[in-house]
Amino acid sequence: VISNILPDVMHNICADYFSGNTEKAKNEQIKYIGLMNALFSDVNPVPIKTAMNLLGMGAGPFRQPMYPMDERSVENLKAKLIECGLKI
C-alpha cells in the first residue's frame, strides 16, 4: 500500500533485499513501519486514499460503501506522513 505514495522507497527496499543487502532493507522498512501501520488502521483503501488526498495526489472523495476516517485516525496518519518527511 505504501508504494502508492512512496514508490521509490518501496522499490529500493525490495531491490536491497533481493540483492542481498538485507540489513539495509530491514532498516528502511523499520523506518517506515509507523506509516505502514497507519495505512492499515482502517479498512483498505480508506487510509491510503486519505493519505493521497492529504499529499495533494487527488484521489478524490469517498463513495459508498467507503467512508472518511475518524479525525483521530487522520491526525495519526498526518503525523506519520510528516515523520517520514512527506509534506501535507
C-alpha positions in Angstrom: 0.0 0.0 0.0 2.8 2.4 0.9 4.1 2.1 -2.7 1.2 4.3 -3.8 2.8 7.3 -2.0 6.4 6.3 -1.8 7.1 4.1 -4.8 10.9 4.8 -4.8 11.2 3.8 -1.2 9.5 0.5 -1.7 11.5 -0.2 -4.9 14.7 0.4 -3.0 13.7 -1.8 -0.1 12.9 -4.6 -2.4 16.0 -4.1 -4.6 18.2 -4.1 -1.5 16.6 -7.2 -0.1 16.8 -9.2 -3.3 20.4 -8.1 -3.9 21.4 -9.5 -0.5 21.6 -6.2 1.3 19.0 -7.4 3.9 20.3 -5.2 6.7 19.7 -2.0 4.7 16.3 -3.3 3.6 15.4 -4.1 7.2 16.4 -0.7 8.5 14.5 1.1 5.8 11.4 -1.0 6.5 11.7 -0.2 10.2 12.0 3.5 9.3 8.6 3.4 7.6 6.8 0.9 9.8 4.8 3.5 11.7 3.4 4.9 8.4 2.7 1.4 7.2 0.7 0.6 10.3 -1.2 3.9 9.9 -2.1 2.9 6.4 -3.7 -0.3 7.7 -5.5 1.4 10.7 -8.8 1.3 8.9 -10.5 -0.8 6.1 -8.4 -0.7 2.9 -8.4 1.6 0.8 -9.7 4.3 3.1 -6.3 5.2 4.8 -4.3 5.2 1.5 -6.9 7.3 -0.2 -6.9 9.7 2.7 -3.1 9.9 2.6 -3.1 10.5 -1.1 -5.6 13.3 -0.7 -3.6 14.8 2.2 -0.5 14.8 -0.1 -2.4 16.5 -2.9 -2.5 13.5 -5.2 -6.1 14.0 -6.0 -7.5 10.6 -5.0 -11.0 12.2 -4.8 -13.9 11.9 -2.5 -15.2 8.8 -0.8 -18.0 6.9 -2.5 -20.2 4.4 -0.7 -19.5 2.0 0.8 -16.3 3.8 1.7 -16.3 6.4 4.4 -13.9 9.0 5.7 -11.5 8.1 8.6 -12.3 9.4 12.0 -10.5 12.6 13.0 -8.2 10.9 15.5 -7.0 8.4 12.9 -6.5 11.2 10.3 -4.3 13.1 12.8 -2.3 10.0 13.5 -1.9 9.4 9.7 -0.8 13.0 9.2 1.8 12.7 12.0 3.2 9.5 10.4 3.4 11.2 7.0 5.3 14.1 8.4 7.6 11.8 10.4 8.5 10.2 7.1 9.4 13.5 5.6 6.3 14.0 3.5 4.7 17.4 3.2 1.0 17.6 3.7 
